Amino acid sequence: MRFLLLFIAILLPLVGKSYGNNEQIIKGKNLFATHCHACHAVHKELMGPQLSSITKKRPEIWLLKFIRNSQKVIVSGDKYANFLYKQYHNVTMPSFEQLSRQDVQAILAFIENASKEKKPDYVIFQKEVEKTALNSQMKGQKIFQNHCSSCHAIDREIYGPALGSVSKARPSVWLYNFIQHSQKLVKAGDPEATFLFKSFEHKEMPAFYYLSKEDIDAILEYIQIKSSSPSYVAGINGKYPAISKHGSLFTMKPKHYEEGNAGIGIIFKIFLVLVIVGTAIVHVILFYKLFVYLRGSNKFL
């Protein structure tokens, strides 16, 4: 009996790790929606690969390293990571070093559980992301109008610089510090802050120390949404309309684009029906003429 228990204890780690109580799966679903869903789905390929059964395809230690910093794994010479990188056109996956081991394990628990379900998670998440993005955009728009719009516009320069795409031009930590107290960075000799200060004739930006990081995230999301073009215009960099606070993006076609395609589809179907009906009428006429000819020439009998 002892030998049997010992054998089982040795064998279990070899058959693969199994994830997930309900609490861990729910946590993983929320983390997946926040950090992963913009580029990945469990049941379908999006910007990145389909993730179904990934916990049984790669070791946990590899997944932990790759999710937290894929570029480190690629630079290390890992063959699988490099092959994957090339297959997806060298598109860099963002690093998620802010995620703890427990966070990543929760995400993997959700993926493993969802891998056995038939529900299309990308449809479910689409609704959730759109709702979250709308709420965030409305919050960011309100804060922007109250605190930023007197000096800044998104698409053009007024008293201060145009802010379009600013979240892609500067790290989020720098933006937090600059928005909350720009003069601290200037006095500390930060080269980017100093250059900006001089470029705008030493105009001092008010300190918004009372804005939280969540408030600033909402402002930056709103700015990025207003800066972006839809994917069918801007290609891989096109995002419409949802952007998470970590810079992850959810790509979809705007409604008017889908409606335009739907209109073209209906016209094509009508044309096809007319062609089929016209062809059938021509065949009937030809067969009738052939019948009359054969009957008149006594070849019919």
C-alpha positions as CSV (number, residue, x, y, z in Angstrom):
1,M,0.0,0.0,0.0
2,R,2.8,2.4,0.9
3,F,4.5,1.5,-2.4
4,L,1.3,2.3,-4.3
5,L,0.9,5.7,-2.7
6,L,4.5,6.6,-3.3
7,F,4.0,5.5,-7.0
8,I,1.0,7.8,-7.3
9,A,2.8,10.7,-5.7
10,I,5.6,10.4,-8.2
11,L,3.3,9.9,-11.2
12,L,0.9,12.8,-10.6
13,P,3.4,15.7,-11.4
14,L,4.2,13.9,-14.7
15,V,0.6,13.8,-16.0
16,G,0.3,17.6,-15.9
17,K,-1.0,20.2,-13.5
18,S,-4.7,20.5,-13.1
19,Y,-6.1,23.9,-12.3
20,G,-9.0,25.5,-10.7
21,N,-11.5,25.8,-8.0
22,N,-14.5,28.1,-8.8
23,E,-13.0,31.1,-7.0
24,Q,-9.7,30.8,-8.9
25,I,-11.5,30.4,-12.3
26,I,-13.7,33.5,-11.7
27,K,-10.6,35.5,-10.8
28,G,-8.8,34.2,-13.9
29,K,-11.8,35.1,-16.1
30,N,-11.7,38.7,-14.8
31,L,-7.9,38.9,-15.3
32,F,-8.2,37.4,-18.8
33,A,-10.9,40.0,-19.7
34,T,-8.7,42.8,-18.5
35,H,-5.3,41.7,-19.8
36,C,-5.6,39.1,-22.5
37,H,-8.9,39.2,-24.4
38,A,-7.9,42.1,-26.7
39,C,-5.5,39.8,-28.5
40,H,-6.5,36.2,-27.5
41,A,-9.6,34.0,-27.2
42,V,-9.8,30.5,-25.9
43,H,-11.8,29.1,-28.7
44,K,-10.6,31.2,-31.6
45,E,-7.5,32.9,-33.1
46,L,-7.6,36.6,-32.8
47,M,-4.5,38.9,-33.0
48,G,-2.7,36.1,-31.1
49,P,-3.1,32.3,-31.1
50,Q,-6.1,30.4,-29.9
51,L,-5.4,29.4,-26.3
52,S,-7.5,26.3,-25.9
53,S,-5.6,23.5,-24.1
54,I,-2.5,25.6,-23.8
55,T,-2.0,24.4,-20.2
56,K,-1.5,20.9,-21.6
57,K,0.7,22.0,-24.5
58,R,3.4,24.0,-22.5
59,P,4.8,23.5,-19.0
60,E,3.5,25.9,-16.4
61,I,7.0,27.3,-15.7
62,W,7.3,28.2,-19.4
63,L,3.9,29.8,-19.5
64,L,4.6,31.9,-16.4
65,K,7.8,33.3,-17.9
66,F,6.3,33.9,-21.4
67,I,3.1,35.6,-20.1
68,R,5.1,37.9,-17.8
69,N,7.7,38.8,-20.3
70,S,7.6,37.1,-23.7
71,Q,10.5,39.1,-25.1
72,K,12.9,37.7,-22.5
73,V,12.0,34.2,-23.5
74,I,12.4,35.0,-27.1
75,V,15.8,36.7,-26.6
76,S,17.0,33.7,-24.6
77,G,16.8,31.6,-27.8
78,D,13.8,29.5,-26.8
79,K,12.9,27.7,-30.1
80,Y,9.1,27.5,-29.5
81,A,8.9,31.2,-28.5
82,N,10.9,32.3,-31.5
83,F,8.8,30.2,-33.9
84,L,5.6,31.6,-32.4
85,Y,6.9,35.1,-32.7
86,K,7.7,34.7,-36.4
87,Q,4.3,33.1,-37.1
88,Y,2.6,36.2,-35.8
89,H,4.7,38.6,-37.8
90,N,7.0,39.6,-35.0
91,V,4.2,41.4,-33.2
92,T,5.4,42.0,-29.6
93,M,3.2,40.7,-26.8
94,P,3.1,43.3,-24.0
95,S,4.9,42.2,-20.8
96,F,2.7,41.6,-17.8
97,E,5.3,41.6,-15.0
98,Q,2.7,43.2,-12.7
99,L,0.9,39.9,-12.6
100,S,1.8,37.6,-9.7
101,R,2.4,33.9,-10.0
102,Q,-1.1,33.4,-8.5
103,D,-2.6,35.8,-11.1
104,V,-1.1,33.9,-14.0
105,Q,-2.2,30.6,-12.4
106,A,-5.8,31.9,-12.1
107,I,-5.7,32.9,-15.8
108,L,-4.5,29.4,-16.7
109,A,-7.2,27.9,-14.6
110,F,-9.8,29.9,-16.5
111,I,-8.3,28.9,-19.9
112,E,-8.2,25.2,-18.9
113,N,-11.8,25.2,-17.7
114,A,-13.0,27.2,-20.8
115,S,-11.1,24.8,-23.1
116,K,-13.7,22.1,-22.2
117,E,-16.7,24.3,-22.9
118,K,-18.5,25.0,-26.1
119,K,-19.4,28.6,-25.3
120,P,-17.5,31.1,-27.6
121,D,-15.7,33.2,-25.0
122,Y,-14.8,35.8,-27.6
123,V,-18.5,36.7,-28.1
124,I,-19.2,36.9,-24.3
125,F,-16.1,39.0,-23.8
126,Q,-17.0,41.3,-26.7
127,K,-20.1,42.5,-24.9
128,E,-18.3,42.8,-21.5
129,V,-15.3,44.7,-23.0
130,E,-17.7,47.0,-25.0
131,K,-19.7,47.8,-21.8
132,T,-16.5,48.4,-19.7
133,A,-15.0,50.5,-22.4
134,L,-18.1,52.7,-22.8
135,N,-18.2,53.3,-19.0
136,S,-14.5,54.1,-18.9
137,Q,-14.7,56.3,-22.0
138,M,-17.6,58.3,-20.5
139,K,-15.6,58.8,-17.2
140,G,-12.5,59.8,-19.1
141,Q,-14.4,62.2,-21.3
142,K,-15.9,63.9,-18.3
143,I,-12.6,64.3,-16.5
144,F,-10.9,65.5,-19.7
145,Q,-13.5,68.2,-20.3
146,N,-13.3,69.4,-16.6
147,H,-9.6,69.4,-16.2
148,C,-7.8,69.3,-19.6
149,S,-9.8,70.8,-22.4
150,S,-9.1,74.4,-21.5
151,C,-5.5,74.0,-22.5
152,H,-5.4,70.8,-24.6
153,A,-7.2,69.2,-27.6
154,I,-6.7,65.7,-28.8
155,D,-6.3,66.4,-32.5
156,R,-4.6,69.8,-32.5
157,E,-2.4,72.1,-30.6
158,I,-4.0,75.0,-28.6
159,Y,-2.4,76.4,-25.4
160,G,-0.7,73.1,-24.8
161,P,0.4,70.3,-27.1
162,A,-2.0,68.0,-29.0
163,L,-2.5,64.8,-27.0
164,G,-3.4,62.3,-29.6
165,S,-1.6,58.9,-29.1
166,V,0.2,60.2,-26.0
167,S,-0.2,56.9,-24.1
168,K,1.8,55.2,-26.9
169,A,4.5,57.9,-26.8
170,R,5.3,58.0,-23.1
171,P,5.3,55.3,-20.4
172,S,2.3,55.3,-18.1
173,V,4.5,56.0,-15.0
174,W,5.9,59.1,-16.6
175,L,2.5,60.2,-17.6
176,Y,1.2,59.8,-14.0
177,N,4.1,61.9,-12.6
178,F,3.8,64.5,-15.3
179,I,0.1,65.0,-15.1
180,Q,0.1,65.0,-11.3
181,H,3.0,67.5,-11.0
182,S,4.8,68.4,-14.2
183,Q,7.1,70.9,-12.6
184,K,8.7,68.3,-10.3
185,L,9.9,66.5,-13.4
186,V,11.1,69.7,-15.0
187,K,13.0,70.8,-11.8
188,A,14.5,67.3,-11.5
189,G,16.0,67.7,-15.0
190,D,13.9,65.1,-16.8
191,P,14.9,65.6,-20.4
192,E,11.5,64.9,-22.0
193,A,9.7,67.2,-19.5
194,T,12.3,69.9,-19.9
195,F,12.2,69.8,-23.7
196,L,8.4,70.0,-23.6
197,F,8.5,72.9,-21.1
198,K,10.9,74.9,-23.3
199,S,9.0,74.1,-26.5
200,F,5.9,75.7,-25.0
201,E,7.7,78.9,-23.9
202,H,8.0,77.8,-20.2
203,K,4.2,77.7,-19.7
204,E,3.6,75.9,-16.4
205,M,1.0,73.1,-16.5
206,P,-1.1,73.1,-13.3
207,A,-0.5,70.3,-10.8
208,F,-3.3,67.7,-10.8
209,Y,-2.1,65.9,-7.7
210,Y,-5.7,65.2,-6.7
211,L,-6.3,63.0,-9.7
212,S,-5.9,59.3,-8.9
213,K,-4.2,56.8,-11.2
214,E,-7.6,55.5,-12.1
215,D,-8.7,59.0,-13.1
216,I,-5.6,59.4,-15.3
217,D,-6.1,55.9,-16.8
218,A,-9.6,56.9,-17.8
219,I,-8.3,60.2,-19.4
220,L,-5.7,58.3,-21.3
221,E,-8.1,55.7,-22.5
222,Y,-10.5,58.4,-23.7
223,I,-7.6,60.2,-25.5
224,Q,-6.5,56.9,-27.2
225,I,-10.0,56.0,-28.3
226,K,-10.4,59.4,-29.9
227,S,-7.0,59.2,-31.5
228,S,-7.5,55.7,-33.1
229,S,-8.8,54.7,-36.5
230,P,-10.7,51.5,-37.0
231,S,-8.8,48.4,-38.0
232,Y,-9.9,48.3,-41.6
233,V,-8.3,51.7,-42.1
234,A,-5.2,51.5,-39.8
235,G,-4.5,47.7,-40.1
236,I,-2.9,46.0,-37.2
237,N,-2.6,49.3,-35.3
238,G,-6.3,50.2,-35.8
239,K,-8.5,49.8,-32.7
240,Y,-12.2,50.4,-32.4
241,P,-13.7,51.2,-30.0
242,A,-12.4,49.6,-26.7
243,I,-9.0,50.1,-25.0
244,S,-8.2,48.8,-21.6
245,K,-6.2,50.7,-19.0
246,H,-3.1,48.6,-19.7
247,G,-3.0,49.5,-23.3
248,S,-4.5,46.3,-24.6
249,L,-6.9,46.7,-27.5
250,F,-10.1,45.2,-28.7
251,T,-10.5,45.3,-32.4
252,M,-13.8,45.3,-34.2
253,K,-15.5,46.8,-37.2
254,P,-17.8,49.8,-36.6
255,K,-21.5,49.3,-37.2
256,H,-21.7,51.3,-40.3
257,Y,-19.0,49.2,-41.9
258,E,-20.8,46.0,-41.2
259,E,-24.1,47.5,-42.4
260,G,-22.4,48.6,-45.7
261,N,-21.1,45.0,-46.2
262,A,-24.6,43.7,-45.4
263,G,-26.1,45.9,-48.1
264,I,-23.6,44.6,-50.7
265,G,-24.5,41.1,-49.7
266,I,-28.2,41.6,-50.3
267,I,-27.6,43.2,-53.7
268,F,-25.4,40.2,-54.7
269,K,-28.1,37.7,-53.6
270,I,-30.8,39.5,-55.6
271,F,-28.6,39.5,-58.6
272,L,-27.8,35.8,-58.2
273,V,-31.5,35.0,-58.0
274,L,-32.3,37.0,-61.1
275,V,-29.5,35.2,-63.0
276,I,-30.8,31.8,-62.0
277,V,-34.4,32.6,-62.9
278,G,-33.3,34.1,-66.2
279,T,-31.3,31.0,-67.0
280,A,-34.2,28.8,-66.2
281,I,-36.5,30.8,-68.5
282,V,-34.0,30.6,-71.4
283,H,-33.7,26.8,-70.9
284,V,-37.5,26.4,-70.9
285,I,-37.8,28.4,-74.2
286,L,-35.0,26.4,-75.8
287,F,-36.6,23.0,-74.8
288,Y,-40.0,24.2,-76.1
289,K,-38.5,25.2,-79.5
290,L,-36.7,21.9,-79.7
291,F,-39.9,20.0,-78.9
292,V,-41.8,22.0,-81.7
293,Y,-39.0,21.4,-84.2
294,L,-38.9,17.6,-83.5
295,R,-42.7,17.3,-83.7
296,G,-42.9,19.3,-86.9
297,S,-40.2,17.2,-88.6
298,N,-41.8,13.9,-87.6
299,K,-38.7,13.0,-85.7
300,F,-40.4,13.2,-82.3
301,L,-42.2,9.9,-83.0
